Amino acid sequence: MSDNELGTFLRGRREAVTPAEAGLPTGPRRRTPGLRRAELATLAGISVEYLTRLEQGRDRNPSAQVLGALADALHLSLADRLLLRRLTREADCGEDPLVCAAAPPLSSAARPTVRAVLDRLDPTPAVALNWIGDVLARNRAYERLVGPVGMLDAERPNLLRYLFTDARSRTAFPDWGQVADDLVAQLRHDVPLRDPYVAELADELTVTAGAEFADRFADLSLTPRRVGNRRIEHPEAGALRLLHETLALPEDGQRIVVHLPADDATAAALDRLAGRRPGGLRAVPAAG
């Protein structure tokens, strides 16, 4: 096995991408297969010297931003982005190990009383999340709402991972950009940036999702919306319009998000998904 796996990976992917695939003119006959180092460096916004150090193994710890830019420039698949990140990932906590030691534990489960509240809210979709968007508990109505679009397929479902790395999210959310803004703003503003769990997820998504995530995470003007409306294209129920309300559980580092039908058609569709006669749920008028 090579002791410079990162450099070998980057060089191999660079040589496999044609200028046309990268949006560059083909020009006269080229002596180098794929992209030249200078071309990839320009596309990724880094220096040729730095790219050379990475490929030669003289720098093995590039930032997540650099990895994300290289992944975008090379048009890497999600699987290759995950591999790229794995080749550079380190086990320590960075320059300040006290950050990890001082951080509160990340919630991995909801209390029984929180689960009971979610069950009582059925047939209104409701979910309990921790501060990085992991799904900790949900009621059956929420499973019926988002299960068919793949949001719960992962062993540990996470809203941000689904939104930025699962192509099905683009179909499920017609207003994908607004949903992305809201979820990143919550991640960006609800907890300190030095929180290691937020930093870990942000680094991961900077690599796996590239600029679409990184640019939003760097945008300080984005502010989280606690309430609002959301459209979902459901494969069984069709177009749904939902209002969402967020209830904070600060002692647990969690929040409950409740989705309410914004119109009569959505209320009837949610009833049908639950096997109920329309009329059990009532539309909630949006604030004027």
RABELWO-V502042 format. One record per backbone hydrogen bond with DSSP energy under -1.0 kcal/mol. NH is the residue of the N-H (numbers start at 1). CO is the residue of the C=O. Records with the same first field share a line. If there is no record, write none. Layout:
# RABELWO-V502042
NH: CO, CO
This chain:
# RABELWO-V502042
8: 4
9: 5
10: 6
11: 7
12: 8
13: 9
14: 10
15: 11
22: 18
23: 20
24: 19
35: 14
40: 36
41: 37
42: 38
43: 39
44: 40
46: 41
51: 47
52: 48
53: 49
54: 50
55: 51
56: 52
58: 53
59: 53
67: 63
68: 64
69: 65
70: 66
71: 67
72: 68
73: 69
74: 70
75: 72
76: 71
81: 77
82: 78
83: 79
84: 80
85: 81
86: 82
87: 83
88: 85
89: 85
99: 96
101: 97
102: 98
115: 111
116: 112
117: 113
118: 114
119: 115
120: 116
121: 117
124: 121
127: 257
128: 137
129: 255
130: 134
133: 130
135: 157
136: 128
137: 128
139: 126
143: 139
144: 140
145: 141
146: 142
147: 143
150: 147
151: 146
153: 150
159: 133
162: 158
163: 159
164: 160
165: 161
166: 162
169: 166
170: 167
172: 168
173: 169
179: 175
180: 176
181: 177
182: 178
183: 179
184: 180
185: 181
186: 182
187: 183
188: 184
189: 185
190: 186
195: 192
199: 195
200: 196
201: 197
202: 198
203: 199
204: 200
205: 201
206: 202
207: 203
208: 204
209: 205
213: 210
214: 210
215: 211
217: 213
218: 214
222: 219
228: 244
230: 242
232: 240
233: 172
234: 238
238: 234
240: 232
242: 230
243: 260
244: 228
245: 258
247: 256
249: 254
252: 249
254: 249
255: 129
256: 247
257: 127
258: 245
259: 125
260: 243
262: 241
267: 263
268: 264
269: 265
270: 266
271: 267
272: 268
273: 269
274: 270
275: 272
276: 271
284: 261
